[in-house]
């Protein structure tokens, strides 16, 4: 336990819950990954909601006329600018860490989810041995492993790809046409754009960085899926769609964010956060 706290508290429980779901639904690993992702998303729903709410409050501040005037007035006096920023936080009851803390808490959960899917796939004899040692005693390991990694047209233990017609091949796409990689990139882009509130502040560096991330993150995850087991792609797609659904449940989805010009709302007074 104490020699491997990560495995004891995160990775091993996640892997066993995933395998338990897999065993209960009749050894369909693709469906098990989908249900497992839904379960984790449901458990972390309050953290996700708090993170989105905190991010919205901070973004509203960037669009606030008073704050924009303060930024212009003290643009060359960083110390005074910081003092005024803390004053506004205090006056309006804004917690600048409201969107950061849930992210920090969720980060090990996301990594554990990713690693549990990878471990459960057990693509090599060594990882298969590690998986066998991970399974809790009350579970029948012999009835579970090796896992049935077939799901729809895919082998979830290998990168996904549809064969090109006529035996045509491309050296940089050895597994065929990367359908799932494209779906992962598109759903990641949609989630990122729809969960980023628009900014009217030209000095908002956070908004500029988020805009760049809306391009780089889909490309990165698409590349990841292109080269790694397609079981991870099932997780990414499910997680992205659930993220969009949660944002829609909070009434925050704005499809105009997908337009090149985005949405440009008029600056408004930041409401006091509760």
Secondary structure, 3 states (H helix, E strand, C coil): CCCCHHHHHHHHHHHHHHHHHHHHCCCCHHHHHHHHHHHHHHHCHHHHHHHHHHHHHHHHHHCCHHHHHHHHHCCCCHHHHHHHHHHHHHHCCCCCCHHHHHHHHHHHHHHHHHHHHHHHHCCCHHHHHHHHHHCCCCCCHHHHCCCCCEECCEECCCCCCECCHHHCCECCECCCECHHHHHHHHHHHHHHHHCCCCCCCCCCHHHHHHHHHHHHHHHHHHHHHHHCCHHHHHHHHHHHHHHHHHHHHCCCCCHHHHCCCCCCCCCCCCCCCC
